[in-house]
Amino acid sequence: MAAANAIKKIMPMLDRILVQRAEPMATTEGGIVVPEASRGKMRQGTVIAVGPGVRNNQNDAYIAPLVKEGDRVLLPEYGGTRFKMDDNKEYILYRESDILAKYE
């Protein structure tokens, strides 16, 4: 519960987006256990928090990001700033322009 509260306290700045990467499957549908070394990095995740957006130079207002909390997104193979919270899950901060797509 403390880790969930800690994540809610993280507020990305400007066009930054906080993403939790999806975990690769540990077993197949048939029940076969996949070794950790064979699991690929998941290039998808869930948006946890979103910054207010980039500033518009014309009027100093913010241009809102196209993603929102809860969206599932496709991520680049490299990039982002990785860190772990108290719950030992990996979270990554990306700029909005680094996110490849969102999907349903």
C-alpha positions as CSV (number, residue, x, y, z in Angstrom):
1,M,0.0,0.0,0.0
2,A,2.9,2.4,0.8
3,A,4.3,1.8,-2.7
4,A,1.0,2.7,-4.4
5,N,0.9,5.9,-2.4
6,A,4.6,6.7,-3.4
7,I,3.7,6.3,-7.1
8,K,0.7,8.6,-6.7
9,K,3.1,11.2,-5.3
10,I,5.3,11.1,-8.4
11,M,4.2,13.9,-10.7
12,P,6.0,13.9,-14.1
13,M,7.1,17.3,-15.3
14,L,6.1,18.9,-18.7
15,D,5.8,16.2,-21.4
16,R,7.1,13.3,-19.3
17,I,5.1,10.2,-18.9
18,L,5.5,7.6,-16.2
19,V,5.1,4.0,-17.5
20,Q,5.1,0.6,-15.8
21,R,6.5,-1.9,-18.3
22,A,4.4,-5.1,-18.7
23,E,5.9,-8.3,-17.3
24,P,6.7,-11.1,-19.8
25,M,4.8,-14.3,-19.4
26,A,6.4,-16.8,-17.0
27,T,4.5,-19.8,-18.3
28,T,2.9,-20.6,-21.7
29,E,-0.8,-21.4,-22.1
30,G,0.1,-25.1,-22.0
31,G,1.8,-24.6,-18.6
32,I,5.4,-24.8,-19.7
33,V,7.6,-22.6,-17.5
34,V,9.7,-20.1,-19.6
35,P,13.2,-19.5,-18.2
36,E,14.0,-15.9,-17.2
37,A,16.9,-15.8,-19.6
38,S,14.5,-16.7,-22.5
39,R,11.9,-14.1,-21.7
40,G,12.2,-11.1,-24.0
41,K,11.8,-7.5,-22.8
42,M,8.3,-6.4,-23.1
43,R,8.0,-3.3,-25.3
44,Q,4.6,-2.4,-23.9
45,G,3.4,-0.9,-20.7
46,T,0.7,1.0,-18.8
47,V,0.7,4.8,-18.2
48,I,0.8,5.5,-14.5
49,A,1.1,9.3,-14.5
50,V,1.2,12.1,-17.0
51,G,2.8,15.5,-16.9
52,P,0.8,18.7,-17.9
53,G,2.4,18.8,-21.4
54,V,4.8,21.1,-23.2
55,R,4.4,24.9,-23.1
56,N,3.1,26.7,-26.0
57,N,5.5,29.6,-26.9
58,Q,2.7,31.7,-28.2
59,N,0.6,32.1,-25.0
60,D,2.5,30.2,-22.2
61,A,-0.4,27.6,-21.9
62,Y,0.3,23.9,-21.8
63,I,-0.4,21.6,-24.8
64,A,-2.0,18.5,-23.2
65,P,-0.4,15.1,-23.9
66,L,-2.2,12.6,-26.1
67,V,-2.0,9.8,-23.5
68,K,-3.7,9.6,-20.2
69,E,-3.4,7.4,-17.0
70,G,-4.4,3.8,-17.7
71,D,-3.6,3.8,-21.4
72,R,-1.6,0.9,-22.8
73,V,1.3,2.0,-24.9
74,L,4.1,0.6,-27.1
75,L,7.5,1.6,-26.0
76,P,10.9,2.0,-27.8
77,E,13.5,-0.7,-27.2
78,Y,15.9,1.8,-25.7
79,G,15.5,5.1,-23.9
80,G,13.7,6.4,-20.9
81,T,14.9,6.9,-17.3
82,R,14.5,3.7,-15.3
83,F,14.0,3.5,-11.6
84,K,12.6,1.1,-8.9
85,M,10.2,2.0,-6.1
86,D,9.8,0.3,-2.8
87,D,7.6,-2.4,-4.4
88,N,10.6,-3.5,-6.6
89,K,8.8,-2.9,-9.8
90,E,10.5,-1.1,-12.6
91,Y,9.0,2.2,-13.7
92,I,10.3,4.3,-16.7
93,L,9.9,8.0,-17.5
94,Y,9.6,8.8,-21.2
95,R,9.0,12.0,-23.1
96,E,5.7,11.9,-24.9
97,S,7.5,12.0,-28.3
98,D,9.4,8.8,-27.4
99,I,6.2,6.7,-27.0
100,L,5.6,4.9,-30.2
101,A,1.8,4.3,-30.0
102,K,-1.1,3.6,-27.7
103,Y,-3.5,0.7,-28.2
104,E,-6.7,-0.7,-26.8
